[in-house]
């Protein structure tokens, strides 16, 4: 059990490093995500075929996962765009609004009753983002991209939840990333016309960070999460992943000293968001205990 907790928190720490690594890579956000998906998808095919963990699925499931992959690709493009137009801390604060969008969208898509408490917590997060946006307009574009990134991720999570009951996690992730890579490949020429890149081929330094991002923050983080799930409940894993933005922001403060560039409105907004996460944790623990 202790080993599973260690695996879980290493996975969360690696996920929190995603925005940090994106800051180091000099490629524009579209190319960054394209290379990341290419490396990650190729690695997963090789690794999971060798381990015989890829299961045969129907063509309709492949197309559905490709569509989810496309939404995932757009999520990452807007997330890294938020990092580059604002900074890691702002991007991760906006990332926290995924709970609000999930609370609103999931009942509409799944035709379930909307949970008022989840909606209220989500509104707290949106209020926190609004405080940052209203009092500090320097990061306007980055905040808009960050919120759009969270909206796209909410759709991804809802659609994945509908598929994960029938498809193994390894098969699902491999087809999802492959679909994201193929669809982004089709979109990229048009994207680069609208948002031209200063260079298309990664430098040696960029390759280092891309490999780190793809292998450690994607492939290895996924494997560690799956290993943790074998010993821990899904409840514990999902609850612990609320720490991802917190880890990422602390790393950004430590490595880039972003706290010096942020005013009081950021910390007021961040405090409101952290309060919503704490209330969510307490609510889930209370419901589980009951």
C-alpha positions in Angstrom: 0.0 0.0 0.0 2.8 2.4 0.9 4.5 1.7 -2.4 1.3 2.4 -4.3 1.0 5.8 -2.6 4.6 6.6 -3.6 3.8 5.6 -7.2 0.7 7.8 -7.2 2.4 10.9 -5.9 5.3 10.5 -8.3 2.8 10.3 -11.1 1.0 13.5 -9.8 4.4 15.3 -9.5 5.3 14.3 -13.0 1.9 15.6 -14.3 2.5 18.8 -12.4 5.8 19.2 -14.3 4.1 19.3 -17.7 3.7 23.1 -17.7 7.2 23.6 -16.4 8.7 21.6 -19.3 6.4 23.4 -21.8 8.1 26.7 -20.7 11.5 25.3 -21.6 10.6 24.1 -25.1 11.1 26.9 -27.7 8.6 25.4 -30.3 5.2 27.0 -30.6 2.4 25.3 -28.8 1.0 23.5 -31.9 4.3 21.9 -32.9 5.1 21.1 -29.2 2.0 19.1 -28.9 2.5 17.4 -32.3 5.9 16.2 -31.4 4.8 15.1 -27.9 1.9 13.1 -29.3 4.1 11.5 -32.0 6.7 10.3 -29.4 4.1 9.2 -26.8 1.9 7.3 -29.3 4.9 5.5 -30.9 6.3 4.6 -27.4 2.9 3.3 -26.3 2.4 1.1 -29.4 5.9 -0.4 -29.0 5.6 -0.9 -25.3 2.0 -2.2 -25.1 2.3 -4.5 -28.1 5.4 -6.0 -26.5 3.5 -6.4 -23.2 0.5 -7.7 -25.2 -1.8 -5.2 -23.6 -3.4 -3.8 -26.7 -6.9 -5.3 -27.1 -8.9 -5.5 -30.4 -11.7 -3.0 -30.5 -14.4 -2.1 -33.1 -13.9 0.5 -35.8 -16.6 2.7 -34.2 -14.6 2.7 -30.9 -11.4 3.6 -32.8 -13.2 6.5 -34.4 -14.7 7.6 -31.1 -11.2 7.4 -29.4 -9.7 9.4 -32.3 -12.3 12.1 -31.8 -11.5 12.1 -28.0 -7.8 12.3 -29.0 -8.5 15.3 -31.2 -10.1 17.1 -28.3 -7.2 16.1 -26.1 -4.8 17.6 -28.7 -6.7 20.8 -28.7 -6.7 20.8 -24.9 -2.9 20.5 -24.8 -2.4 23.2 -27.6 -4.5 25.7 -25.6 -2.8 24.7 -22.3 0.7 25.2 -23.6 -0.5 28.4 -25.4 -1.7 29.6 -22.0 1.8 28.8 -20.5 3.5 30.8 -23.3 1.1 33.8 -23.4 0.9 34.0 -19.6 3.0 31.7 -17.4 2.8 28.3 -15.7 1.0 29.5 -12.6 -1.8 31.2 -14.5 -2.2 28.3 -16.8 -2.6 25.9 -13.9 -5.0 28.1 -12.1 -7.2 28.1 -15.2 -6.7 24.3 -15.4 -8.5 24.1 -12.1 -11.8 25.3 -13.7 -12.2 21.8 -15.3 -14.3 20.9 -12.2 -16.8 23.6 -13.0 -17.2 22.7 -16.6 -17.5 19.0 -15.8 -20.2 19.7 -13.2 -22.2 21.7 -15.8 -21.6 19.5 -18.9 -21.7 15.9 -17.5 -25.4 16.0 -16.4 -26.3 17.5 -19.8 -24.4 14.9 -21.8 -25.2 11.9 -19.6 -28.7 13.1 -18.7 -28.0 12.9 -15.0 -29.1 15.2 -12.2 -26.8 18.2 -11.7 -25.1 18.2 -8.3 -25.6 21.6 -6.7 -22.5 21.3 -4.4 -20.2 20.5 -7.4 -21.6 23.4 -9.3 -21.0 25.8 -6.3 -17.4 24.6 -6.0 -16.9 25.1 -9.7 -18.3 28.7 -9.4 -15.8 29.3 -6.6 -13.0 28.4 -9.0 -14.4 30.6 -11.7 -14.7 33.4 -9.2 -11.0 32.9 -8.3 -10.1 33.1 -12.0 -12.3 36.2 -12.5 -10.5 38.0 -9.6 -7.1 37.3 -11.2 -8.4 38.3 -14.7 -10.2 41.5 -13.4 -7.4 43.0 -11.4 -4.5 41.8 -13.5 -5.1 42.1 -17.3 -1.5 41.4 -18.3 -2.3 37.7 -18.7 -5.6 38.2 -20.6 -4.8 36.0 -23.6 -3.2 33.3 -21.4 -6.3 33.2 -19.1 -8.7 32.9 -22.1 -6.6 30.0 -23.5 -6.3 28.4 -20.1 -10.1 28.4 -19.5 -10.7 27.1 -23.0 -8.1 24.3 -22.3 -10.1 23.4 -19.1 -13.4 23.3 -21.1 -11.9 20.9 -23.7 -10.5 18.7 -20.9 -13.9 18.5 -19.3 -15.3 17.1 -22.6 -12.4 14.6 -22.8 -12.9 13.3 -19.3 -16.7 12.9 -19.8 -16.2 11.0 -23.0 -13.4 8.8 -21.6 -15.6 7.9 -18.6 -18.1 6.5 -21.1 -15.5 4.3 -22.8 -13.3 3.2 -19.9 -15.9 0.7 -18.7 -15.6 -1.3 -21.9 -12.0 -0.7 -23.1 -8.8 -1.4 -21.2 -6.9 1.7 -20.1 -3.8 0.8 -22.2 -5.8 0.3 -25.4 -7.9 3.4 -24.7 -4.8 5.7 -24.1 -2.9 4.3 -27.1 -5.7 4.9 -29.6 -6.6 8.2 -28.0 -3.0 9.6 -28.4 -2.7 8.1 -31.9 -6.0 9.7 -32.9 -4.8 13.0 -31.4 -1.6 12.8 -33.4 -3.3 11.9 -36.7 -6.0 14.6 -36.5 -3.5 17.3 -35.3 -1.2 16.3 -38.3 -4.1 17.2 -40.6 -4.8 20.5 -38.8 -1.2 21.6 -38.3 -0.5 23.1 -41.8 -3.6 25.4 -41.4 -2.6 26.2 -37.7 0.9 27.2 -38.8 -0.5 29.6 -41.4 -2.5 31.4 -38.7 0.2 31.1 -36.0 3.5 31.0 -37.9 6.4 29.3 -36.1 9.9 30.8 -35.9 11.3 27.2 -36.4 9.7 23.8 -37.1 12.6 21.4 -36.3 13.4 21.1 -32.5 16.8 22.0 -31.3 18.9 19.4 -29.4 17.7 21.1 -26.1 14.1 20.9 -27.3 14.4 17.2 -28.1 15.7 16.6 -24.6 12.6 18.3 -23.1 10.2 16.7 -25.5 11.5 13.2 -24.7 11.2 14.1 -21.0 7.7 15.4 -21.5 6.6 12.4 -23.6 8.2 9.6 -21.6 8.1 10.8 -18.0 5.0 13.1 -17.9 2.9 10.9 -20.3 4.0 7.2 -20.5 5.7 6.7 -17.1 3.1 8.8 -15.2 0.3 6.7 -16.8 2.0 3.5 -15.8 2.5 4.6 -12.3 -1.1 5.7 -12.0 -2.3 2.3 -13.3 0.0 0.5 -10.8 -1.3 2.6 -8.0 -4.9 1.8 -9.0 -4.2 -1.9 -8.5 -3.7 -1.2 -4.8 -5.7 2.0 -4.2 -9.3 2.9 -4.8 -10.3 5.2 -7.7 -11.6 7.6 -5.1 -8.1 8.0 -3.5 -6.4 8.4 -6.9 -8.9 11.0 -8.1 -8.8 12.9 -4.9 -5.0 13.0 -4.9 -4.9 14.4 -8.4 -6.4 17.6 -7.1 -2.9 18.3 -5.9 -1.5 18.5 -9.5 -2.1 22.3 -10.0 -0.7 23.0 -6.5 2.5 21.0 -7.3 2.9 22.7 -10.6 2.5 26.2 -9.2 5.0 25.5 -6.4 7.5 24.3 -9.0 6.9 27.4 -11.1 7.6 29.6 -8.0 10.7 27.6 -7.3 12.2 27.4 -10.8 11.0 30.5 -12.5 10.3 32.8 -9.5 6.9 33.5 -11.0 5.6 34.6 -7.6 7.6 37.9 -8.1 5.5 38.6 -11.3 2.1 38.0 -9.6 0.2 40.6 -7.6 -2.2 40.2 -4.7 -5.2 39.4 -6.9 -3.5 36.2 -8.1 -3.0 34.9 -4.5 -6.6 35.9 -3.5 -7.9 34.0 -6.6 -5.6 31.1 -5.9 -6.7 31.0 -2.3 -10.4 30.7 -3.4 -9.5 27.9 -5.7 -7.5 26.0 -3.1 -10.5 26.4 -0.7 -12.8 24.9 -3.3 -10.4 21.9 -3.6 -10.3 21.4 0.1 -14.1 21.5 0.4 -14.3 19.0 -2.4 -11.8 16.7 -0.6 -13.8 17.0 2.7 -17.1 16.4 0.9 -15.8 13.2 -0.8 -14.3 11.9 2.4 -17.5 12.6 4.3 -19.6 10.8 1.7 -17.3 7.9 1.7 -17.3 7.6 5.4 -21.1 7.7 5.4 
